[in-house]
């Protein structure tokens, strides 16, 4: 059995549809305090900005309808569904849901 090949720097730094979706999804998680920047002392939850970024993903889905490979569409659908779950969790919980 052959070991999996590691991506080259050029491959990692080449913009792709999945890297775009991942970037916006990461912003949603950051806005909800689910991830933080290394060295940051505090996590600030911004539900409105998380919803805005979710809207970007939904708009991307609408505008790219019929132009995505099945794998790209599945990736985008999963990102939207997961983001919605995190937003719902934070909207239903206390303001400091990211800490508990």
N, C-alpha and C positions, 0 to 999 in steps of 0.2 A: 504494500500500500504506500502510495506517495504522499508525502506531507503537503498540506495546502500551501499554495504559493502566496507570499506576502505581496501586497500592493506596492507599486513603485511610488516615489514621491510625485511624479508626473500624473499618475493615475489618481492619487489622492487629491491633488490640487486642480484637477480638471472638473469644471462645473458640470453637474449632471442634474437631471430632474429630481432624482432622489436626494441629492445634496441640498437642493433648494427647499424641498419639503422638509427635510431634516432640520435645516436652519430655522425655518419658521416654527416648526414643532418645538425645537429647543427654546426658542423665545417664549413660547407659551408656558413651558415648564418653568422657565426662569421667572416669568411674570407671576406665576403661582407660588413661587418659593420652593418648588420641588427640586430645583438645582440651583446652585449659587456659584458665583465666581470665586475662585480660590483666593483666600485672603480677605474676602469681604466679611466684615464684622456682623452685619445684619442682613436679614432677608425681609424684603418688603413685598407684600402681595399686592398686585395691581390687577384685579379681576377684569376691569374694563379693557386694559391693554391685552390681556389674555384673550378676551372675546374678540377684540379687533384682529388679532393674529389668526384666530380660528376663522374669522370671516375671510381673511386673505386666502387661507387654504380652501375654503368653500368656493370662493371666487375663482381660484386657480382650477378647481375641478370643473366648474361650469364653463370656463373659457377654453379649457383643453378637451372638452367632451368630444369623443370620436378620434382624438389624436394621440392617445396614450396607448402604450403597450399594456397588455393585461397585467404584467408585473408592476408597472408604474401605477396603474389605477388601483390595484390592490394595496400598494404601499401608501398611496394618498388616502384611500378610504380608511385604512387602519389608523393613520395619523389623525385624521379627523375624528374618528370614533373614540380613540384614546384621549385626545385632547378634550373632547366633550365630557368624557367621564371625569377627568381631573377638574374641569371647570365646574361641573355639577357638584363634585365633592366639596370644593371650596365655597361655592355659593350657598350650600346647605349648612356648612359648618361655621364655627366661630371664626372671627377675623384672623386668628393666629393658627388656622388649620395646618399651615405648613410645618408647624412645630410639634404636631401631635399626631 
